[in-house]
Amino acid sequence: MGQTLSQALPASPKVTEKTVPNQSGKVVLVTGGTGGIGRCLAGILYNAGARVWITGRSDAKGVAVVAEIRKQYPTSTGDILFLRLDYNDLATVKKSAQDFLVRESRLNVLFNNAGIMFPPKGAVTAQGYDQQFGTNALATFLFTKLVTPLIQATAKTAPSGESRIVWVSSSMADFQAPNGGVELDNLNYKSPRSEWVRYGISKAALMLYAAEAHRRLAADNITNVVLDPGVVKSDLLRDAPSWFQGFARMQRHDTIYGAYTELFAGFSADIKGKEYPYVIPWGRIVPLRKDIAASAKPKSQGGTGVATEFWDWTEREVAKYV
């Protein structure tokens, strides 16, 4: 209960547009950066001097957002570019990753910010996965896998703790995900789950990916961070039930506050040396939910090993698209 109240009543942000370190020479990629929190984050980082990539499904919208951000920050010494990326179809993700990789020689920080919530009832991805799970979990995993070699190469010459993969989860993982975060025997939802639980699972999945990625990449000087951005104004709730939109409206903060949470996860020195820290609004590190924390640990460390099994299952699911 204490942590729940802490998430609902957050303290002042620790990293803002005024305090974020200068990002000159850094390359940052923000998935889902054409709107909401991602757009705010991209603008802040562009203004701080970074070379920022934003992704989205619409070329027209992406080009327009790039132009808007350039106009918003006319004195920036950074750069901002758009990459088309459609998480609804795993078969297209590799092409997008390749388009990015041929144009860049560095990637300092990846923000896995893209996601959906409450799609139309029964909506599935091009491959037939539940749309929330396929988009928020599987496609995010696939794109991350495809660009990880560049993050590894960049990390070889980067200061310790500065190369990061940031996984944007949600408080709904805490409130709605089942025991352990995911159900390994029900990933196709043959036993039906509510849209709330399915969303929670898709976001708990990112907690487990972050934990397993930490074990696989820590030796490469790459830090994995997972976060709950907070309840803020964004497009994410546009398809949510009207009663929930009304409830959320009473609690929502300005969109930029979600970007503050991501800034902390991506750039705060407090993250250095931590094992897949869980960041809550607007920049505090707290433990994962107890049962999800157990899933995150391998059996050799006293956990249940669910994260490792889930990672291996995901690898098999996306193998044909790598």
HELIX and SHEET records of a PDB file:
HELIX    1   1 GLY A    2  ALA A    8  1                                   7    
HELIX    2   2 GLY A   36  ASN A   47  1                                  12    
HELIX    3   3 ASP A   59  GLN A   72  1                                  14    
HELIX    4   4 LEU A   90  LEU A  101  1                                  12    
HELIX    5   5 GLN A  131  PHE A  133  1                                   3    
HELIX    6   6 GLY A  134  ALA A  139  3                                   6    
HELIX    7   7 THR A  140  ALA A  155  1                                  16    
HELIX    8   8 SER A  171  GLN A  176  1                                   6    
HELIX    9   9 GLU A  195  LEU A  217  1                                  23    
HELIX   10  10 ALA A  218  ASP A  220  5                                   3    
HELIX   11  11 ASP A  235  LEU A  237  5                                   3    
HELIX   12  12 SER A  242  GLN A  251  1                                  10    
HELIX   13  13 ILE A  256  PHE A  267  1                                  12    
HELIX   14  14 ALA A  269  ILE A  271  5                                   3    
HELIX   15  15 LYS A  290  ALA A  296  1                                   7    
HELIX   16  16 LYS A  299  GLN A  301  5                                   3    
HELIX   17  17 VAL A  306  VAL A  318  1                                  13    
HELIX   18  18 ALA A  319  TYR A  321  5                                   3    
SHEET    1   A 8 ASP A  79  ARG A  84  0                                        
SHEET    2   A 8 ARG A  51  GLY A  56  1                                        
SHEET    3   A 8 VAL A  27  VAL A  30  1                                        
SHEET    4   A 8 VAL A 109  ASN A 112  1                                        
SHEET    5   A 8 SER A 163  VAL A 168  1                                        
SHEET    6   A 8 ILE A 222  LEU A 227  1                                        
SHEET    7   A 8 TYR A 278  ILE A 280  1                                        
SHEET    8   A 8 ARG A 284  VAL A 286 -1                                        
END                                                                             
